[in-house]
């Protein structure tokens, strides 16, 4: 049996489980791979999928298992060439028997990415501060605040240093985590109308603090003598895939020094770099806008947790990604990849 | 993280929140396998608008062809838009979001050209539904230079008059090559600097197939068709939908047109001249589709597949491949002759479909459906010998010259089939489904001037059949109220005066009219009344000599031919299909 690990990205999050099966099945057929087919009037490939990912949740660690004699590397290469672009395979594992991930998966890590803060209002935009209701109607030309900060508008509009957005901007993720974990009960109503408690199924939580998730924001950088550098009035630096991109106007020589993309393994390095580029240390800090939570994925759906996080923080959840799945074995709770590697 | 995963074009958080509120969000998101490059540099951006849901539109062969054909041209990009379901429509109305394309979520009004596919007569209100949601005025004359050039085309271009005023141009006939010419002309005008719609349209009038409603009618508009059909390759990498659609399969067209010439059939005459694909081309397409789509069902399509000259050789060539790749090859439209059993997959015996259309040989001769009683007996026998246990029979009621004897003829056929089954299988478990639809006279057929029977007549005939078939075990009879069929007849044969009716009906809440439960008879009757138009005029027989709204179109098939065929019908005389010799209908197929 070969198990392929794949990602669910882009518009694939709007595809239901049965249609995901169909999409994978078609990829295997395009690749003309030899897998076991069911018998009967409507033969179809026998594929075993890991537990269903709910709609709207991205996935970094989905699995399907096929009964095949093909060599693992050959299978992977041919499948990868024919696979659906939004379900790209990332790895392949060989096991003697069906690992039955659908039955064995115990828990999963989800990263809940919240809306990024903006310089004027931090995480909560002005309209929310007034009414705490999100208005999604976007007038022509006006940036939808739910989409996060748009640096093009910044220099004109925002004249308050980010720091003044307050500690809630910096600590809001940590505070939300604390509130979540300190709650004794988290009641909700499931799809069948039954009242349930989510808390027992939430095992751990922490602000996601890696280079991929964190965002930095500055506004109105002050010079050493506290004058405002209007040409550096807004910078939105975000770490993407470990590289740093800068939004500073490259005509400015100060900014030019910063306008390089370089791999940065940790957040503090970037802050140092910003300081070296001449930006005032007092206005530089990192902001996390994501929370990683480990939950019992069999008994609790991620969207229930997302709703709770929105309630606790007041900040909308923009995206949920399942980043790892775990199997409970005699030796403890191990990552699904490890389970697949070791189960022979 | 989100940037890591959400690389799908155009789906913002706001849009995503909207999608959470609707059924089947996959209808609106795009991201299908084999999606063409939307970032390609393009001077002209087109959007194909299909006024039905995604599931229906994505099953349409014509759309797939036009879409891939335009996308394969340098400097052109084509996107798609389908009629959103009511939940999505309500959601975007609430948020003041104009209707947008599937691929890049671009508002329809920001495209250069919109191409509407007009598939059937009950879809006309859906055209307005989409224009309304897009924030585009309904009538071409109300749209200035700011709005895209909007064209319509498809099967209903045979009589475009009821909806022509909504479009800047209507493409009559087959769209593939004509659309390319139109696009190129548009590009030329656009690149010249000051694009003027009126000048462009005047130029476009000289492309074969294009009818410009705003220009006075002069010489007849000639129907467009693809001359070298064999050279017109369908997409070898068609879009593979992410959600379940009506026809989840790949389709290969074998040939266009039909030699049979049944007198009620519009498609046979509309798609003449007959043009076949060579065997090698069909194989090439078939094998490419197997490798590029992953569908487990492939359809070999045509109006009458038994008449494809290379059928036996084709099946011999492809059967081994199809079997090895676990593909179900579907051959609809097979004539029930002695060979059909060879072409059907021996492992899948669902039900045998057979369309005698009329219950007696007499009436079959009138409608020129060349199926004899002997044919019926021998093919049904073949079917039962091959293991079929379920038969579906299609008939029409209300055909010209029909009498009660013809209806009882249907019952006789059912009795004969049941007797045959008992004789061959010595069992009584045969299920027969008899389905009747009400005959609708259609443009470009010998019966185009015939009357459509009244509701009372239709109900009486249906009752007669219901009672006559009731005593038979295992036989079920399907029919439906003729309401929407009557509207179909009116829209099929009406003229430009009906645009106001369509507009009125839409504004009063009529759309998705082909969806049985949504068709609102009262609102349509009101719409006709408000516009001062009596629909019964279009249902009654059209007197010989009275001009028909589609007379301005030159379909190649001669009016005199259709009239002579009608006379022969009343004389009970058949016309052989043009298999061995030409009947000189005017289509001028390349006859050897």
Contacts between the chains, C-beta under 8 A, distances in Angstrom:
chain1	res1	chain2	res2	distance
A	7	B	5	7.1
A	8	B	5	7.8
A	9	B	4	7.7
A	9	B	5	4.3
A	9	B	6	7.1
A	9	B	7	6.2
A	9	B	8	7.7
A	10	B	5	6.9
A	10	B	6	6.1
A	10	B	7	5.1
A	10	B	8	3.3
A	10	B	11	7.8
A	10	B	31	5.5
A	11	B	8	4.1
A	11	B	11	6.6
A	11	B	26	7.7
A	11	B	29	4.2
A	11	B	30	5.9
A	11	B	31	3.0
A	11	B	242	7.1
A	12	B	31	6.8
A	12	B	242	7.4
A	14	B	19	6.3
A	14	B	25	4.3
A	14	B	26	4.8
A	14	B	29	4.6
A	14	B	242	7.5
A	15	B	26	5.7
A	15	B	242	4.9
A	15	B	243	6.7
A	16	B	26	7.7
A	16	B	243	7.6
A	18	B	244	7.9
A	19	B	26	7.1
A	19	B	242	6.0
A	19	B	243	5.5
A	19	B	244	6.5
A	22	B	244	7.6
A	23	B	33	7.3
A	23	B	240	7.9
A	23	B	242	6.4
A	25	B	294	7.1
A	26	B	33	7.3
A	26	B	240	6.2
A	26	B	293	6.9
A	26	B	294	2.8
A	26	B	295	6.9
A	27	B	33	8.0
A	27	B	294	6.3
A	28	B	294	7.4
A	29	B	290	8.0
A	29	B	294	4.0
A	29	B	295	7.9
A	29	B	296	6.8
A	29	B	325	7.0
A	29	B	326	7.4
A	30	B	291	6.1
A	30	B	292	6.4
A	30	B	293	6.9
A	30	B	294	4.3
A	32	B	291	7.2
A	32	B	325	7.1
A	37	B	326	5.9
A	41	B	347	7.1
A	41	B	348	6.1
A	43	B	326	5.8
A	44	B	296	6.9
A	55	B	25	7.1
A	56	B	16	7.1
A	56	B	19	7.8
A	56	B	20	6.4
A	58	B	1	7.7
A	58	B	2	7.5
A	58	B	5	4.0
A	58	B	6	7.0
A	60	B	5	7.6
A	82	B	294	7.6
A	84	B	33	4.8
A	84	B	240	7.9
A	85	B	31	7.7
A	85	B	33	6.6
A	85	B	35	7.6
A	86	B	8	7.2
A	86	B	31	5.4
A	111	B	1	5.4
A	113	B	1	5.2
A	113	B	2	5.1
A	115	B	13	7.5
A	136	B	14	4.8
A	136	B	17	6.3
A	136	B	18	7.6
A	136	B	95	5.9
A	137	B	94	7.7
A	137	B	95	4.6
A	137	B	96	5.4
A	137	B	97	7.9
A	138	B	14	6.6
A	138	B	95	7.6
A	138	B	96	8.0
A	138	B	97	7.7
A	139	B	96	7.9
A	144	B	12	6.6
A	144	B	13	7.5
A	144	B	14	5.1
A	146	B	12	7.9
A	146	B	13	4.8
A	146	B	14	5.5
A	146	B	17	7.5
A	147	B	12	5.4
A	147	B	13	5.4
A	147	B	14	6.9
A	148	B	13	7.9
A	208	B	1	7.7
A	212	B	1	6.0
A	212	B	4	6.9
A	213	B	1	5.6
A	240	B	3	5.7
A	240	B	4	8.0
A	241	B	4	6.9
A	290	B	1	6.5
A	316	B	13	7.7
A	318	B	2	6.0
A	318	B	13	5.2
A	319	B	1	6.7
A	319	B	2	3.9
A	319	B	5	7.2
A	319	B	6	6.4
A	321	B	1	5.2
A	321	B	2	7.5
A	321	B	4	7.8
A	321	B	5	6.0
A	323	B	1	7.9
